[in-house]
Amino acid sequence: MSDKLRVGILGGTGMVGQRFITLLENHPWFEVVLVAASGRSAGKLYEDAVEGRWKMQTPMPEFVKKMTVYDMDKDFDEIVSKVDFVFCAVNMPKDQIKAIEERYAKAEVPVVSNNSANRWTPDVPMVVPEINPEHLEVIKYQRERLGTKRGFICVKPNCSIQSYTPALNALKEFGPKLVVATTYQAISGAGKTFEQWPEMVENIIPYIGGEEEKSEKEPLRLWGKIEDGKIVPASDPVITCQCIRVPVLDGHTAAVFVNFEKKPTKEQIIEKWRSFKGVPQELNLPSAPKQFIQYLEEDDRPQVKLDVNYENGMGVSLGRLREDSVFDYKFVGLSHNTLRGAAGGAVLIAELLKAQGYITPKDAE
Ligand SMILES: N[C@@H](CC=O)C(=O)O
């Protein structure tokens, strides 16, 4: 028998769910034992449920094709009995997602979620493993609230912030105090391809609902502290963002201006970026990039076509660092929105949760 943790994917038929399935094929620690979705897909074979809707660039893995899709709601007890934890990639209104995630957590199933529904629940950790792994400590307070021994919810932040937040985090000692960022976001962030969204060919749409607020506020929560069993967001730097949809399939780019309390030199900044390491690198987690941040010296980098898959889509590429006439510095960042920014980021969180003993095999308890 496999000693891997048994994983279920809630919302496994959508784009992020498909990405989870692709990433978890041959994962050394996790084995996908079931896929669940809403009533529409339930009862069908996975390959039939997503027929004509497989959006990954690699073929559908064999292991999932003949799995019968469970109904997240009606098959709840059976799902709970078969898994050690679940990934949640459900695409529904927020209040419904919140209810689903809490229902599974209360049934002693750890939930690692890609969704925004619980990002501001005070005792739910929202984590980028290289930035704020210590926030996992809030899980003990969440378990007290939920009345659980092993069940909890842990979430990842929005994809847009990952192209600039790691860069600012590596410069924390210089006190970033004012940040202006414009994000240029790929269409896969909206769960779409060009076939499904022909309006995006040769076009730019200067609006992504709710995105600017997430892009301004979520980094502050990552830099927050645990006080009285809750995450209290940091109050600085002040961040202001514009988020723009661009005709790119995968890869969110950010153009960033920043002022510091103590202005570093250009060499100091590049050195901090290149040497930045976090707990995933120290623990050598299976999905961790060896080098989280790369700095590219060429004037025309980072480019989506050349750099989006850096470190299997789990690293961040930075470039064009220069002094500015209004701000201290400006630079450009790029990260893969459906890998580091979505399913890949959630898989890395689950690896950290396992490595730190928050997710264990159910039968071992
Ligand atoms: N909301 C983002 C997706 C990130 O999670 C987008 O629309 O690009």
The ligand as an SDF file (V2000), in Angstrom:
LIG
                    3D

  8  7  0  0  0  0  0  0  0  0999 V2000
   -7.9640   37.0600   -9.9800 N   0  0  0  0  0  0  0  0  0  0  0  0
   -6.8080   36.6980  -10.7340 C   0  0  0  0  0  0  0  0  0  0  0  0
   -6.5350   35.2430  -10.6050 C   0  0  0  0  0  0  0  0  0  0  0  0
   -5.6250   35.0350   -9.4830 C   0  0  0  0  0  0  0  0  0  0  0  0
   -5.8070   34.2290   -8.5840 O   0  0  0  0  0  0  0  0  0  0  0  0
   -6.9390   37.0830  -12.1940 C   0  0  0  0  0  0  0  0  0  0  0  0
   -8.0720   37.4150  -12.5780 O   0  0  0  0  0  0  0  0  0  0  0  0
   -5.9430   37.0910  -12.8930 O   0  0  0  0  0  0  0  0  0  0  0  0
  1  2  1  0
  2  3  1  0
  2  6  1  0
  3  4  1  0
  4  5  2  0
  6  7  2  0
  6  8  1  0
M  END
$$$$
